[in-house]
Amino acid sequence: MAPLQAPFRDANWPIKIAIGAALVLFSWLLIPALMLAGYGVTVTRESAAGHTESLPEFNWVPNLITGGMLTLGSLVLSFVPLGLMGFGAFSVIMTLASAGALTPKAFMAAFATVGTLSLGAIALGAFLLFLVAIFAPALIMRFAVDGQIASLFNIPQAVSDILASPLDYLIIFLLPNILGFAFSAFCSVTFGVGALLTPVFAIISCIINARLMGDYYRLCLN
């Protein structure tokens, strides 16, 4: 239960949650999004070091932006193969579709091939997205602890970290989805009024997840 209480254990938690919610609200401006990602890295680092009685301050803005830039940048790079795959599949599909316009027989063959390629591309893309979602927390955790950029791409180390305590890692991986489902239910019960609290929920969920990853490192890997 301690990680779930993490956002509220700091003496100044209302102020810090309000700042975090503001960053979420204005994350479309990019700089707040980078600061938010950097703050999550800082929470994980502090938790891994055993500093769990308070929340980090939102000072040292350049450090927050740098940490967020590296974290989000690595995630963006992980989507490059998806983009290349999508572009290649689209090119092949358009070529086949053009060829299918020649004769009815060619059209049917091209239509069947295009359908197969489309489904295959969608399935492969979903699988790659799943892999990114699985490994991202472990990669970010290592980066938060050692500060090495290479840690954001060290898949073998991430696999080793996950296998150290797979059940605990699975719980941490699923928790944001569980919290999201609970918040959605809350919004439904309040007839959508609860949706106004989305930025607050987002920063609380971010802090809890970051704290859990820090605890995972400290208790299972250290």
ABEGO torsion letter per residue (X at the ends): XAAAAAAAABAAAAAAAAAAAAAAAAAAAGAAAAAAAAAAAAAAAAAAAGBAABBBBABGAAAAAAAAAAAAAAAAAAAAAAAAAAAAAAAAAAAAAAAAAABAAAAAAAAAAAAAAAAAAAAAAAAAAAAAAAAAAAAAAAAAAAGBAAAAABAAAAAAAAAABAAAAAAAAAAAAAAAAAAAAAAAAAGGAAAAAAAAAAAAAAAAAAAAAAAAAAAAAX
